[in-house]
């Protein structure tokens, strides 16, 4: 195994503006508390029995597994949204499922869509959804803006 399987997680979100779209994205990472680490994008599975923790200060430069969504825009007045949701069962031997969504549109719409994705994933697996958590953020773009939401996996 190259990387130890994470046993903890926390949700993050942030919206920010920047001089360029890339700077807006970087600033949204800073707003979410994950701007000074190397994000390693994961797919949609939360390891079995992983426990939620309060967000922590991550070590500078750390390799951080994360499932995330982001949306960037350079259109003034446009609303951008990003969200993540995760569901777990009552069975600690089963993994949880993480879903992401990003869009040009409202926070409420993004939340509804990302939650529906988790519910669908559980139906597809034949599992009972015991608990659901989500982090969704949106912002109205002034010049160049970015929304970011993620589930940080940690050991």
Beta strands, then each sheet from edge to edge (+ up, - down):
strand 1: 8-17
strand 2: 38-41
strand 3: 45-46
strand 4: 51-52
strand 5: 63-73
strand 6: 79-88
strand 7: 96-104
strand 8: 131-140
strand 9: 145-154
sheet 1: 2+ 5+ 9- 1+ 4+
sheet 2: 3+ 7- 6+ 8-
end
